[in-house]
Amino acid sequence: MSQTAPAGAMPPVEVHAADLPLHCPTPAMAAWSSHPRVFLDVTKTGQAQCPYCGTVFKFVGELPHGH
């Protein structure tokens, strides 16, 4: 059984070890849609959601040492 995202929902943003420490908004996001920077921990559960804009980030790959 597969789950589908609600209409209009964005797929998770994939992040890698090189993107840590992760914060939202990221440098790739448009300046007009900025909100206060918040650091997100994707290493514990594999994903995190920004409390401001709702963007979901999903960690892929191996965790770096020390995290």
N, CA, C and O atoms as CSV, one atom per row, in Angstrom:
chain,resi,resn,atom,element,x,y,z
A,1,MET,N,N,0.846,-1.174,0.000
A,1,MET,CA,C,0.000,0.000,0.000
A,1,MET,C,C,0.888,1.232,0.000
A,1,MET,O,O,1.783,1.354,0.836
A,2,SER,N,N,0.651,2.126,-0.912
A,2,SER,CA,C,1.468,3.336,-0.975
A,2,SER,C,C,0.654,4.528,-0.520
A,2,SER,O,O,-0.554,4.602,-0.741
A,3,GLN,N,N,1.334,5.450,0.113
A,3,GLN,CA,C,0.683,6.667,0.564
A,3,GLN,C,C,1.001,7.771,-0.415
A,3,GLN,O,O,2.127,7.875,-0.901
A,4,THR,N,N,0.023,8.589,-0.705
A,4,THR,CA,C,0.252,9.720,-1.595
A,4,THR,C,C,0.155,11.002,-0.797
A,4,THR,O,O,-0.608,11.100,0.164
A,5,ALA,N,N,0.937,11.981,-1.207
A,5,ALA,CA,C,0.933,13.273,-0.531
A,5,ALA,C,C,-0.325,14.041,-0.932
A,5,ALA,O,O,-0.841,13.846,-2.032
A,6,PRO,N,N,-0.819,14.903,-0.060
A,6,PRO,CA,C,-1.979,15.720,-0.413
A,6,PRO,C,C,-1.674,16.576,-1.639
A,6,PRO,O,O,-0.521,16.921,-1.898
A,7,ALA,N,N,-2.710,16.910,-2.380
A,7,ALA,CA,C,-2.530,17.745,-3.566
A,7,ALA,C,C,-1.856,19.060,-3.189
A,7,ALA,O,O,-2.267,19.720,-2.235
A,8,GLY,N,N,-0.836,19.436,-3.924
A,8,GLY,CA,C,-0.123,20.676,-3.661
A,8,GLY,C,C,1.019,20.536,-2.676
A,8,GLY,O,O,1.785,21.482,-2.489
A,9,ALA,N,N,1.155,19.375,-2.036
A,9,ALA,CA,C,2.232,19.179,-1.066
A,9,ALA,C,C,3.553,18.997,-1.798
A,9,ALA,O,O,3.618,18.313,-2.820
A,10,MET,N,N,4.588,19.605,-1.278
A,10,MET,CA,C,5.917,19.484,-1.868
A,10,MET,C,C,6.587,18.226,-1.338
A,10,MET,O,O,6.409,17.876,-0.171
A,11,PRO,N,N,7.360,17.539,-2.185
A,11,PRO,CA,C,8.107,16.381,-1.694
A,11,PRO,C,C,9.200,16.840,-0.731
A,11,PRO,O,O,9.609,18.000,-0.780
A,12,PRO,N,N,9.680,15.959,0.138
A,12,PRO,CA,C,10.744,16.347,1.071
A,12,PRO,C,C,11.998,16.803,0.326
A,12,PRO,O,O,12.301,16.315,-0.763
A,13,VAL,N,N,12.709,17.734,0.923
A,13,VAL,CA,C,13.989,18.195,0.388
A,13,VAL,C,C,15.059,17.245,0.907
A,13,VAL,O,O,15.225,17.102,2.118
A,14,GLU,N,N,15.785,16.596,0.003
A,14,GLU,CA,C,16.827,15.664,0.415
A,14,GLU,C,C,18.084,16.424,0.809
A,14,GLU,O,O,18.535,17.315,0.089
A,15,VAL,N,N,18.647,16.062,1.963
A,15,VAL,CA,C,19.883,16.672,2.445
A,15,VAL,C,C,20.902,15.577,2.715
A,15,VAL,O,O,20.550,14.439,3.022
A,16,HIS,N,N,22.168,15.945,2.594
A,16,HIS,CA,C,23.279,15.018,2.776
A,16,HIS,C,C,24.191,15.525,3.887
A,16,HIS,O,O,23.991,16.620,4.414
A,17,ALA,N,N,25.186,14.728,4.237
A,17,ALA,CA,C,26.115,15.087,5.311
A,17,ALA,C,C,26.773,16.445,5.048
A,17,ALA,O,O,27.034,17.193,5.990
A,18,ALA,N,N,27.040,16.767,3.793
A,18,ALA,CA,C,27.681,18.048,3.461
A,18,ALA,C,C,26.777,19.239,3.782
A,18,ALA,O,O,27.265,20.363,3.899
A,19,ASP,N,N,25.467,19.011,3.926
A,19,ASP,CA,C,24.516,20.088,4.211
A,19,ASP,C,C,24.375,20.366,5.710
A,19,ASP,O,O,23.671,21.298,6.100
A,20,LEU,N,N,25.029,19.578,6.542
A,20,LEU,CA,C,24.921,19.752,7.997
A,20,LEU,C,C,25.920,20.775,8.495
A,20,LEU,O,O,27.017,20.842,7.940
A,21,PRO,N,N,25.617,21.567,9.495
A,21,PRO,CA,C,24.333,21.628,10.177
A,21,PRO,C,C,23.279,22.253,9.271
A,21,PRO,O,O,23.549,23.226,8.567
A,22,LEU,N,N,22.091,21.693,9.296
A,22,LEU,CA,C,20.999,22.114,8.427
A,22,LEU,C,C,20.230,23.253,9.066
A,22,LEU,O,O,19.917,23.226,10.257
A,23,HIS,N,N,19.933,24.248,8.257
A,23,HIS,CA,C,19.073,25.335,8.731
A,23,HIS,C,C,18.102,25.719,7.633
A,23,HIS,O,O,18.360,25.503,6.449
A,24,CYS,N,N,16.995,26.287,8.039
A,24,CYS,CA,C,15.980,26.783,7.124
A,24,CYS,C,C,15.738,28.243,7.478
A,24,CYS,O,O,15.593,28.558,8.659
A,25,PRO,N,N,15.688,29.137,6.513
A,25,PRO,CA,C,15.785,28.879,5.087
A,25,PRO,C,C,17.216,28.537,4.680
A,25,PRO,O,O,18.182,28.975,5.305
A,26,THR,N,N,17.323,27.747,3.623
A,26,THR,CA,C,18.632,27.382,3.094
A,26,THR,C,C,19.106,28.475,2.137
A,26,THR,O,O,18.300,29.294,1.696
A,27,PRO,N,N,20.402,28.504,1.807
A,27,PRO,CA,C,20.895,29.509,0.861
A,27,PRO,C,C,20.216,29.422,-0.505
A,27,PRO,O,O,20.179,30.415,-1.231
A,28,ALA,N,N,19.683,28.266,-0.865
A,28,ALA,CA,C,19.050,28.109,-2.174
A,28,ALA,C,C,17.628,28.678,-2.218
A,28,ALA,O,O,17.056,28.817,-3.299
A,29,MET,N,N,17.059,29.002,-1.075
A,29,MET,CA,C,15.681,29.516,-1.043
A,29,MET,C,C,15.657,30.997,-1.405
A,29,MET,O,O,16.602,31.736,-1.130
A,30,ALA,N,N,14.568,31.409,-2.019
A,30,ALA,CA,C,14.415,32.802,-2.447
A,30,ALA,C,C,14.379,33.742,-1.243
A,30,ALA,O,O,13.790,33.424,-0.210
A,31,ALA,N,N,15.015,34.898,-1.391
A,31,ALA,CA,C,15.095,35.869,-0.288
A,31,ALA,C,C,13.724,36.401,0.107
A,31,ALA,O,O,13.507,36.721,1.275
A,32,TRP,N,N,12.802,36.503,-0.832
A,32,TRP,CA,C,11.490,37.073,-0.514
A,32,TRP,C,C,10.685,36.174,0.412
A,32,TRP,O,O,9.763,36.639,1.082
A,33,SER,N,N,11.023,34.899,0.455
A,33,SER,CA,C,10.259,33.982,1.301
A,33,SER,C,C,10.971,33.665,2.606
A,33,SER,O,O,10.687,32.652,3.244
A,34,SER,N,N,11.888,34.523,2.998
A,34,SER,CA,C,12.683,34.262,4.198
A,34,SER,C,C,11.866,34.367,5.475
A,34,SER,O,O,10.852,35.063,5.538
A,35,HIS,N,N,12.328,33.669,6.469
A,35,HIS,CA,C,11.804,33.741,7.825
A,35,HIS,C,C,13.019,33.631,8.736
A,35,HIS,O,O,14.117,33.387,8.235
A,36,PRO,N,N,12.880,33.799,10.042
A,36,PRO,CA,C,14.049,33.668,10.918
A,36,PRO,C,C,14.727,32.312,10.735
A,36,PRO,O,O,14.057,31.294,10.560
A,37,ARG,N,N,16.055,32.306,10.777
A,37,ARG,CA,C,16.808,31.064,10.602
A,37,ARG,C,C,16.577,30.150,11.796
A,37,ARG,O,O,16.653,30.572,12.950
A,38,VAL,N,N,16.294,28.899,11.494
A,38,VAL,CA,C,16.104,27.886,12.523
A,38,VAL,C,C,16.932,26.665,12.124
A,38,VAL,O,O,16.894,26.224,10.976
A,39,PHE,N,N,17.676,26.131,13.084
A,39,PHE,CA,C,18.483,24.936,12.824
A,39,PHE,C,C,17.634,23.702,13.093
A,39,PHE,O,O,16.899,23.638,14.078
A,40,LEU,N,N,17.749,22.718,12.196
A,40,LEU,CA,C,16.929,21.517,12.260
A,40,LEU,C,C,17.810,20.284,12.378
A,40,LEU,O,O,18.811,20.160,11.671
A,41,ASP,N,N,17.439,19.370,13.273
A,41,ASP,CA,C,18.201,18.138,13.468
A,41,ASP,C,C,17.544,17.011,12.692
A,41,ASP,O,O,16.508,16.487,13.102
A,42,VAL,N,N,18.145,16.641,11.573
A,42,VAL,CA,C,17.622,15.544,10.762
A,42,VAL,C,C,18.341,14.235,11.054
A,42,VAL,O,O,17.998,13.203,10.478
A,43,THR,N,N,19.332,14.261,11.941
A,43,THR,CA,C,20.150,13.075,12.179
A,43,THR,C,C,19.499,12.081,13.142
A,43,THR,O,O,19.849,10.901,13.111
A,44,LYS,N,N,18.585,12.504,13.979
A,44,LYS,CA,C,17.977,11.599,14.964
A,44,LYS,C,C,16.885,10.728,14.361
A,44,LYS,O,O,16.851,9.520,14.597
A,45,THR,N,N,15.999,11.328,13.591
A,45,THR,CA,C,14.863,10.584,13.045
A,45,THR,C,C,14.924,10.425,11.528
A,45,THR,O,O,14.124,9.686,10.954
A,46,GLY,N,N,15.855,11.104,10.879
A,46,GLY,CA,C,15.970,11.014,9.429
A,46,GLY,C,C,15.231,12.107,8.691
A,46,GLY,O,O,15.397,12.267,7.481
A,47,GLN,N,N,14.409,12.869,9.417
A,47,GLN,CA,C,13.745,14.001,8.781
A,47,GLN,C,C,13.330,15.021,9.829
A,47,GLN,O,O,13.255,14.729,11.022
A,48,ALA,N,N,13.063,16.229,9.344
A,48,ALA,CA,C,12.625,17.311,10.223
A,48,ALA,C,C,11.775,18.270,9.407
A,48,ALA,O,O,11.939,18.382,8.192
A,49,GLN,N,N,10.862,18.964,10.085
A,49,GLN,CA,C,9.993,19.930,9.422
A,49,GLN,C,C,10.228,21.309,10.015
A,49,GLN,O,O,10.288,21.474,11.233
A,50,CYS,N,N,10.360,22.295,9.139
A,50,CYS,CA,C,10.560,23.676,9.583
A,50,CYS,C,C,9.280,24.172,10.248
A,50,CYS,O,O,8.201,24.063,9.666
A,51,PRO,N,N,9.387,24.719,11.467
A,51,PRO,CA,C,8.187,25.202,12.141
A,51,PRO,C,C,7.623,26.486,11.528
A,51,PRO,O,O,6.472,26.835,11.789
A,52,TYR,N,N,8.414,27.192,10.720
A,52,TYR,CA,C,7.941,28.435,10.111
A,52,TYR,C,C,7.235,28.212,8.781
A,52,TYR,O,O,6.108,28.671,8.592
A,53,CYS,N,N,7.889,27.510,7.858
A,53,CYS,CA,C,7.334,27.388,6.504
A,53,CYS,C,C,6.800,25.998,6.190
A,53,CYS,O,O,6.145,25.814,5.164
A,54,GLY,N,N,7.060,25.019,7.045
A,54,GLY,CA,C,6.536,23.688,6.844
A,54,GLY,C,C,7.342,22.807,5.912
A,54,GLY,O,O,6.947,21.670,5.653
A,55,THR,N,N,8.473,23.306,5.392
A,55,THR,CA,C,9.309,22.501,4.517
A,55,THR,C,C,9.804,21.271,5.270
A,55,THR,O,O,10.263,21.373,6.408
A,56,VAL,N,N,9.708,20.110,4.627
A,56,VAL,CA,C,10.175,18.859,5.224
A,56,VAL,C,C,11.526,18.524,4.604
A,56,VAL,O,O,11.673,18.522,3.382
A,57,PHE,N,N,12.504,18.242,5.449
A,57,PHE,CA,C,13.848,17.872,5.019
A,57,PHE,C,C,14.071,16.410,5.387
A,57,PHE,O,O,13.744,15.982,6.494
A,58,LYS,N,N,14.633,15.644,4.445
A,58,LYS,CA,C,14.882,14.217,4.657
A,58,LYS,C,C,16.363,13.946,4.456
A,58,LYS,O,O,16.927,14.280,3.414
A,59,PHE,N,N,16.999,13.334,5.466
A,59,PHE,CA,C,18.420,13.016,5.382
A,59,PHE,C,C,18.613,11.736,4.584
A,59,PHE,O,O,17.930,10.740,4.821
A,60,VAL,N,N,19.549,11.764,3.634
A,60,VAL,CA,C,19.893,10.575,2.850
A,60,VAL,C,C,21.396,10.351,2.925
A,60,VAL,O,O,22.169,11.307,2.990
A,61,GLY,N,N,21.799,9.112,2.917
A,61,GLY,CA,C,23.225,8.793,2.982
A,61,GLY,C,C,23.653,8.419,4.384
A,61,GLY,O,O,22.831,8.197,5.273
A,62,GLU,N,N,24.969,8.355,4.558
A,62,GLU,CA,C,25.540,7.986,5.858
A,62,GLU,C,C,25.781,9.223,6.707
A,62,GLU,O,O,26.143,10.287,6.206
A,63,LEU,N,N,25.568,9.053,8.010
A,63,LEU,CA,C,25.832,10.153,8.935
A,63,LEU,C,C,27.328,10.370,9.044
A,63,LEU,O,O,28.092,9.406,9.032
A,64,PRO,N,N,27.761,11.623,9.150
A,64,PRO,CA,C,29.174,11.871,9.372
A,64,PRO,C,C,29.553,11.456,10.787
A,64,PRO,O,O,28.695,11.393,11.667
A,65,HIS,N,N,30.818,11.176,11.007
A,65,HIS,CA,C,31.292,10.809,12.345
A,65,HIS,C,C,31.108,11.984,13.284
A,65,HIS,O,O,31.328,13.134,12.905
A,66,GLY,N,N,30.704,11.693,14.503
A,66,GLY,CA,C,30.513,12.736,15.506
A,66,GLY,C,C,29.110,13.282,15.555
A,66,GLY,O,O,28.829,14.174,16.356
A,67,HIS,N,N,28.216,12.777,14.721
A,67,HIS,CA,C,26.810,13.258,14.728
A,67,HIS,C,C,25.924,12.171,15.264
A,67,HIS,O,O,24.710,12.355,15.359
